[in-house]
Amino acid sequence: MTNSLRVRLLWWLLVPLAIYVFVTGKAAYDNARHTADLVQENTLLASARMIAGEVEWSDGRLLVDIPPAALEVFASPYGDQVFYNVSVDDGRLLAGVPDFPTRATTTHDSPNYYDADLDGKPVRAVGFVRQMYDNGAIRRVLVSVGKTQASRDAMIRELWRPQLVRQIEMVLLAVALACIGLTFELRPLLKVKEDVMDRDPMQLEPLRVERLHTELRPIVEAINQCIARLGLQVAAQRRFIADAAHQLRTPLTLLETQLQFARQHREMEPTLSEALAAMQRSNRSMVGLTNKLLLLAQAEAADYTQLAKQKVDLAAIAQDVIEDLAMFAQKREIDLGAELAESAWIIGHEGLLSALVYNIVENAIRYTQPGGHVTVTVARDAQRVTLAVTDDGPGIPAEARSRVFEPFYRASADTEGTGLGLAIAKEIVQAHRGEIGLSTGEHPARGLTVSATFVVL
C-alpha cells in the first residue's frame, strides 16, 4: 500500500463506507424482495378468491365461470404468464391447465404458497380450498393460481436499485468532500515543507507552528528542537574556526617579525638566507590563509536580519579597494581599470562588502597573466546594483564553474592562492540576499567575469 497520508486516510474512510453500503444494500434488497413477494402473494390470493367465489352448483354439478378481473389483476408491462387450475377433490378438472402442479392445503380457507415449474418456467403459485355444500354433500374445490416472476423481479429492481444508487452516490460524494477537505487541511503541512525547501542551508531558524493542527505541532516542535541543536553545533564550529584563526594569527605575525629580523643579518650564509626567505613566504601564506578563514567564518555566520543595516555606497567601496590593490596589480604588470557609477547605494555591512570586492578583484589579478587587463564595473539601474569584475586571463572551464565557489577548490594549481576567495564572496553575497555568477570575459576564447547583483536601495 502506498505511503501517501491522503490515500491512507481515504482508505480508512472508504472501507467502512463500502462495508456500510454492502450491509445496507443487502438489507434493502431483502426488504425489496420481501415486499415484492408480499405484493405478488396477495395478488395471487386475491385472484384465487375471485375464482373460488365463482364456483357454483348447477344441477348437482360444480361449475365455474372464470371472471376476467381474476386475471386482469396480473396485468403488467413485463409479459408475465398466468396459469390457473380449478379441480374438485374427486380429481375432476373444472377449468384451467390440466398439468398444473397443485398442492392442496390441510386447512380450510387457508392459502398455501409454493414454488413450482410449468413448461420449464419457474412460477409462484397459491393453493386455496373452498368447501361447497349441496343437499348434505360436501365437496372440496381446490383453486390454484400461478404466475411467472418477471413483474416480481422488476419490482425488486425498482425498489432496491434506486436505494443502492443513492448510497453509492453518497459514498462518492463523501470521498470527494474528503479529498477536498484533506487538500485544504494539509495545506499547513505543505507550507512547512515549502518553508524547509526554500531555506538557505545555513538558515537555522525554527519553523512556525501557529497555524498547524494540534496533531502536527509535536512533530514540528521536535524538528525545531533538532534545528536548535544543529544551530548550537554550527555556532560552536564557527566559534572554533574564528578562535583558532585568532589564536594562529598572533604567533604567525610574531614569526614573520622574527624571520624578517633574522634576514637582516648580512653575515648570513646564502643557503640560510634562502631558507629564511622560503620560510617567510610560507609564513605569509599561512597569515593570508588564517585571515581568510577568519573572514569565511564571519561571512558564513552573517545573516541579513542580523547585519548592521546601513546605507553603503558600493561604488565608493570599489574605488577604495582598487586603490589598495593598485600596487599589487602594478607589481604583477596588470592593467587595473574601473568603470564606476557615481553612486550605488545598497543596505549591507560595509566591512563584508569591502572584503567581497577585495577578494574578487584580488582573485582576478592573481590569476591573470602579466600584461593582462582587469576591469571593475559598478552599475546601477532602477532595481539593482551590479558589481562585475572582468579579466582576460585563462578563464575557468565550464565544467569547473560549479565548484569554484567551494572552499579550497582551485581551478588552476599553477598560481598561488588559498582557494577561499570566491567561497568567501559567495557567502557574503548570499548574506546580503544577492546573486553571484560567472560568465565568459569580453573575449569568448579567454577571460572571466564575476558578477554580483544586489537589490537597489
VOGU-3710 file (C-alpha; in Angstrom, 3 decimals, decimal comma):
1> mtnslrvrll> 0,000/0,000/0,000  1,196/3,486/-0,811  2,709/5,632/1,938  0,608/8,656/0,980  -1,187/10,028/4,031  -4,049/11,286/1,859  -4,560/7,840/0,289  -4,371/6,078/3,648  -6,956/8,403/5,191  -9,210/7,867/2,185
11> wwllvplaiy> -8,896/4,106/2,611  -9,872/4,413/6,283  -12,943/6,338/5,127  -13,759/4,251/2,054  -13,530/0,779/3,593  -16,099/1,421/6,396  -18,376/3,169/3,912  -18,098/0,239/1,500  -18,974/-2,182/4,310  -21,898/0,035/5,296
21> vfvtgkaayd> -23,155/0,179/1,692  -22,846/-3,598/1,376  -24,761/-4,253/4,598  -27,474/-1,661/3,941  -27,685/-2,734/0,282  -28,207/-6,342/1,333  -30,855/-5,256/3,828  -32,549/-3,086/1,189  -32,527/-5,999/-1,252  -34,062/-8,324/1,323
31> narhtadlvq> -36,734/-5,752/2,139  -37,458/-5,194/-1,545  -37,727/-8,939/-2,154  -39,991/-9,349/0,870  -42,216/-6,513/-0,336  -42,370/-7,895/-3,893  -43,161/-11,376/-2,588  -45,890/-9,995/-0,338  -47,478/-7,997/-3,176  -47,274/-10,979/-5,506
41> entllasarm> -48,757/-13,395/-2,973  -51,613/-11,009/-2,103  -52,376/-10,653/-5,816  -52,323/-14,436/-6,269  -54,608/-14,946/-3,284  -56,994/-12,222/-4,470  -57,210/-13,894/-7,863  -57,765/-17,319/-6,301  -60,524/-15,959/-4,039  -62,294/-14,317/-7,010
51> iagevewsdg> -62,152/-17,589/-8,964  -63,300/-19,599/-5,956  -66,186/-17,190/-5,484  -67,483/-18,080/-8,946  -67,752/-21,837/-8,255  -71,464/-22,812/-8,115  -73,696/-25,840/-8,030  -75,733/-26,402/-11,135  -77,980/-29,449/-11,468  -75,955/-31,220/-8,850
61> rllvdippaa> -72,694/-30,463/-10,544  -69,989/-27,948/-9,708  -69,297/-25,372/-12,386  -67,026/-22,323/-12,502  -67,025/-19,236/-14,664  -63,579/-17,546/-14,585  -64,108/-13,804/-14,123  -61,857/-11,569/-16,287  -60,951/-9,477/-13,238  -59,264/-12,503/-11,683
71> levfaspygd> -56,663/-12,425/-14,470  -56,572/-8,682/-15,085  -55,056/-8,115/-11,644  -51,823/-9,555/-13,055  -51,631/-7,090/-15,927  -48,098/-5,618/-16,240  -45,730/-4,412/-18,955  -43,365/-7,295/-18,276  -45,382/-10,002/-20,047  -45,976/-12,369/-17,167
81> qvfynvsvdd> -47,848/-15,591/-17,911  -50,713/-16,606/-15,594  -51,818/-20,197/-15,031  -54,728/-21,492/-13,020  -56,335/-24,799/-12,145  -59,763/-25,416/-10,580  -60,405/-29,020/-9,604  -62,647/-30,968/-7,281  -61,387/-33,352/-4,630  -62,537/-36,288/-6,752
91> grllagvpdf> -59,996/-35,264/-9,381  -62,418/-33,655/-11,835  -60,997/-30,559/-13,574  -63,393/-27,661/-13,667  -61,163/-25,188/-15,502  -57,595/-24,283/-16,207  -54,395/-26,097/-17,071  -54,647/-29,858/-16,539  -50,988/-30,432/-15,707  -50,756/-27,503/-13,252
101> ptrattthds> -48,722/-28,653/-10,232  -51,317/-28,296/-7,490  -50,711/-28,539/-3,793  -53,738/-28,874/-1,518  -53,946/-27,183/1,824  -54,637/-29,025/5,004  -56,760/-26,263/6,461  -59,993/-24,953/5,004  -59,816/-21,425/3,661  -56,083/-21,219/4,417
111> pnyydadldg> -53,847/-20,385/1,426  -50,743/-22,411/0,629  -47,945/-20,592/-1,240  -45,316/-22,584/-3,103  -42,843/-22,506/-5,980  -43,419/-24,696/-8,970  -42,186/-25,277/-12,508  -44,533/-25,244/-15,503  -43,427/-25,687/-19,102  -39,839/-25,075/-17,971
121> kpvravgfvr> -40,726/-21,754/-16,378  -40,468/-21,071/-12,649  -43,765/-19,846/-11,226  -45,032/-18,718/-7,878  -48,379/-20,295/-7,016  -51,047/-20,360/-4,353  -53,482/-23,113/-3,489  -56,828/-22,175/-1,977  -59,591/-24,613/-0,933  -63,275/-23,764/-0,838
131> qmydngairr> -65,836/-26,174/0,612  -69,103/-26,447/-1,347  -72,335/-27,774/0,220  -75,345/-29,159/-1,617  -78,061/-31,396/-0,188  -75,799/-32,549/2,598  -72,965/-33,264/0,180  -69,631/-31,558/0,767  -67,053/-31,043/-1,924  -63,592/-29,510/-1,624
141> vlvsvgktqa> -62,736/-27,313/-4,569  -59,023/-26,549/-4,979  -58,258/-23,309/-6,777  -54,595/-22,935/-7,790  -53,241/-19,777/-9,445  -49,625/-19,242/-10,539  -47,652/-16,661/-12,466  -44,132/-16,195/-13,767  -41,698/-13,927/-11,875  -40,903/-11,124/-14,351
151> srdamirelw> -43,035/-8,430/-12,672  -41,892/-9,564/-9,234  -38,215/-9,329/-10,251  -38,874/-5,920/-11,828  -40,480/-4,695/-8,611  -37,420/-5,828/-6,647  -35,169/-3,884/-9,002  -37,352/-0,779/-8,831  -37,393/-0,898/-5,045  -33,743/-1,821/-4,481
161> rpqlvrqiem> -31,626/-0,241/-7,179  -32,553/3,431/-6,510  -31,565/2,984/-2,879  -28,276/1,365/-3,881  -27,559/4,116/-6,409  -28,239/6,805/-3,798  -25,942/5,099/-1,312  -23,144/4,812/-3,886  -23,623/8,475/-4,805  -23,367/9,407/-1,136
171> vllavalaci> -20,133/7,397/-0,832  -18,668/9,111/-3,890  -19,762/12,495/-2,542  -18,181/11,687/0,835  -14,920/10,648/-0,870  -14,905/13,821/-2,997  -15,564/16,025/0,031  -12,885/14,125/1,967  -10,369/14,746/-0,840  -11,243/18,438/-0,888
181> gltfelrpll> -11,112/18,618/2,902  -7,761/16,841/3,056  -6,382/19,173/0,414  -7,346/22,203/2,498  -6,385/20,687/5,843  -2,974/19,505/4,616  -2,042/22,965/3,336  -0,326/23,946/6,603  1,833/20,828/6,364  2,685/21,602/2,732
191> kvkedvmdrd> 3,602/25,152/3,768  6,001/23,698/6,315  7,536/21,607/3,513  7,887/24,674/1,273  9,371/26,655/4,162  12,012/23,981/4,686  12,744/23,569/0,945  13,107/27,307/0,309  15,535/27,850/3,158  19,195/28,565/2,822
201> pmqleplrve> 21,284/25,661/4,187  22,577/27,891/6,975  19,193/29,375/7,897  18,663/27,609/11,201  15,540/29,389/12,379  12,645/27,457/13,985  9,591/26,620/11,912  6,334/28,414/12,669  3,696/26,318/14,422  0,904/28,865/14,934
211> rlhtelrpiv> -1,310/27,676/12,060  -0,606/23,978/12,402  -3,119/21,480/13,709  -2,714/20,238/17,246  -1,673/16,775/15,997  1,103/18,220/13,812  2,604/20,613/16,339  4,603/17,965/18,283  6,302/16,893/15,029  7,267/20,449/14,067
221> eainqciarl> 8,337/21,215/17,627  10,610/18,166/17,532  12,055/19,450/14,224  12,585/22,864/15,833  14,439/21,244/18,720  16,659/19,434/16,205  17,241/22,744/14,365  18,170/24,397/17,663  20,681/21,658/18,483  22,087/21,863/14,963
231> glqvaaqrrf> 22,363/25,647/15,308  24,321/25,255/18,531  26,636/22,774/16,844  27,189/25,028/13,813  27,766/28,040/16,066  30,299/26,050/18,083  32,158/25,079/14,905  32,185/28,681/13,705  33,452/29,881/17,051  36,160/27,247/16,924
241> iadaahqlrt> 37,280/28,374/13,439  37,215/32,012/14,467  39,037/31,352/17,752  41,599/29,154/16,021  42,198/31,836/13,404  42,633/34,461/16,121  44,991/32,219/18,039  47,040/31,425/14,930  47,296/34,995/13,748  49,318/36,234/16,724
251> pltlletqlq> 52,151/33,626/16,630  52,283/33,799/12,836  52,673/37,572/12,953  55,406/37,169/15,570  57,108/34,547/13,433  57,003/36,916/10,467  58,762/39,584/12,530  61,415/37,146/13,709  62,092/35,899/10,179  62,392/39,440/8,911
261> farqhremep> 64,794/40,275/11,715  66,882/37,164/11,020  67,207/38,036/7,338  68,659/41,459/8,188  71,971/39,942/9,285  74,347/40,417/6,361  76,855/37,807/7,506  74,296/35,076/6,984  75,170/32,244/4,645  73,373/32,338/1,275
271> tlsealaamq> 71,729/28,942/1,826  70,408/30,014/5,215  69,171/33,283/3,733  67,294/31,375/1,022  65,791/29,059/3,649  64,650/32,001/5,738  63,151/33,654/2,655  61,236/30,481/1,851  60,067/30,268/5,461  58,942/33,883/5,302
281> rsnrsmvglt> 56,927/33,219/2,121  55,309/30,186/3,729  54,547/32,200/6,830  52,902/34,928/4,744  50,774/32,271/3,039  49,767/30,983/6,459  48,872/34,504/7,584  46,785/35,033/4,434  45,050/31,680/4,888  44,320/32,414/8,540
291> nkllllaqae> 42,871/35,815/7,727  40,681/34,354/5,004  39,497/31,535/7,267  38,500/34,139/9,820  36,709/36,146/7,129  34,966/32,998/5,804  33,736/32,140/9,301  32,426/35,686/9,674  30,708/35,550/6,268  29,092/32,179/6,967
301> aadytqlakq> 27,796/33,410/10,309  26,371/36,598/8,765  22,609/36,830/8,275  20,712/39,613/6,519  18,448/40,184/9,504  21,492/40,461/11,790  23,737/42,581/9,554  24,496/46,135/10,524  21,829/47,670/8,286  23,422/50,817/6,981
311> kvdlaaiaqd> 23,489/52,643/3,669  26,603/51,619/1,810  27,900/53,046/-1,454  29,244/50,046/-3,364  30,923/52,306/-5,932  32,924/54,080/-3,193  33,909/50,715/-1,686  35,103/49,518/-5,085  37,152/52,701/-5,527  38,890/52,171/-2,172
321> viedlamfaq> 39,668/48,532/-2,988  41,111/49,470/-6,384  43,430/51,978/-4,696  44,519/49,341/-2,163  45,271/46,764/-4,871  46,864/49,154/-7,356  50,412/48,352/-6,169  49,695/44,606/-6,276  48,383/44,925/-9,842  51,366/47,066/-10,880
331> kreidlgael> 53,769/44,526/-9,414  52,152/41,772/-11,490  52,068/44,060/-14,576  48,257/44,062/-14,701  46,296/46,994/-16,092  43,676/47,583/-13,385  40,823/49,816/-14,552  37,407/50,850/-13,290  34,016/51,910/-14,641  32,089/53,069/-11,585
341> aesawiighe> 28,698/54,695/-11,241  28,550/57,994/-9,385  26,781/56,248/-6,519  25,373/52,797/-5,912  23,665/52,687/-2,540  22,554/49,409/-1,020  21,849/48,189/2,515  24,543/45,995/3,987  27,665/45,565/6,070  30,494/47,815/4,877
351> gllsalvyni> 33,285/45,561/6,131  31,899/42,432/4,490  31,139/44,211/1,211  34,675/45,598/1,163  36,003/42,055/1,682  33,742/40,886/-1,163  35,150/43,371/-3,668  38,700/42,802/-2,428  38,530/39,021/-2,845  37,017/39,116/-6,322
361> venairytqp> 39,460/41,745/-7,626  42,477/40,106/-5,962  41,471/36,766/-7,491  41,254/38,333/-10,952  44,688/39,983/-10,589  46,264/36,819/-9,205  45,024/34,530/-11,988  45,610/36,930/-14,922  48,884/36,623/-16,796  51,339/39,589/-16,813
371> gghvtvtvar> 50,291/42,224/-19,310  46,614/41,377/-18,864  43,688/43,608/-18,007  41,264/43,603/-15,069  38,246/45,911/-15,124  35,991/46,616/-12,148  32,479/47,810/-13,032  29,751/49,039/-10,692  26,466/49,794/-12,496  23,046/50,755/-11,250
381> daqrvtlavt> 19,544/50,690/-12,715  16,100/51,223/-11,235  16,004/47,887/-9,408  19,516/46,576/-8,828  23,171/47,349/-8,326  25,663/45,117/-10,142  29,330/44,601/-9,366  31,282/42,977/-12,218  34,986/42,139/-12,345  36,232/41,161/-15,811
391> ddgpgipaea> 39,678/39,859/-16,724  41,325/38,466/-19,850  43,109/35,644/-18,070  42,852/31,931/-18,829  39,281/31,769/-17,527  37,597/28,803/-15,891  36,347/25,762/-17,829  32,558/25,442/-17,924  32,644/22,080/-16,133  34,585/23,596/-13,210
401> rsrvfepfyr> 32,445/26,712/-12,670  30,007/24,913/-10,402  32,832/24,057/-7,984  34,870/27,252/-7,809  32,624/28,545/-5,023  33,572/25,583/-2,826  36,169/26,321/-0,095  39,760/25,377/-1,020  38,873/24,485/-4,620  41,346/25,916/-7,123
411> asadtegtgl> 40,720/25,775/-10,869  44,467/26,059/-11,545  47,334/24,658/-9,477  49,929/26,876/-11,191  49,035/30,026/-9,244  49,454/30,700/-5,561  46,209/31,067/-3,634  44,086/29,598/-0,870  41,004/28,642/-2,870  38,851/30,665/-0,476
421> glaiakeivq> 38,333/33,923/-2,370  35,205/33,018/-4,336  33,843/30,928/-1,448  34,038/34,000/0,794  32,471/36,137/-1,954  29,544/33,731/-2,320  28,822/33,699/1,430  28,895/37,496/1,628  26,591/37,908/-1,393  24,109/35,372/-0,020
431> ahrgeiglst> 24,184/37,062/3,392  23,092/40,265/1,600  20,359/38,370/-0,336  22,132/38,942/-3,621  23,142/36,693/-6,508  26,614/35,820/-7,762  27,563/34,146/-11,012  30,291/33,516/-13,581  30,390/34,157/-17,300  32,973/34,482/-20,055
441> gehpargltv> 35,005/37,658/-20,427  34,994/40,118/-23,261  36,792/37,578/-25,473  34,928/34,272/-25,904  38,169/32,272/-26,024  39,524/33,532/-22,698  38,772/35,634/-19,657  36,200/35,514/-16,902  33,544/37,835/-15,486  32,424/37,520/-11,887
451> satfvvl> 29,216/39,443/-11,252  27,306/40,089/-8,018  23,836/41,650/-8,060  22,068/43,352/-5,138  18,667/44,925/-4,720  18,863/48,701/-5,029  18,112/50,876/-2,018
//
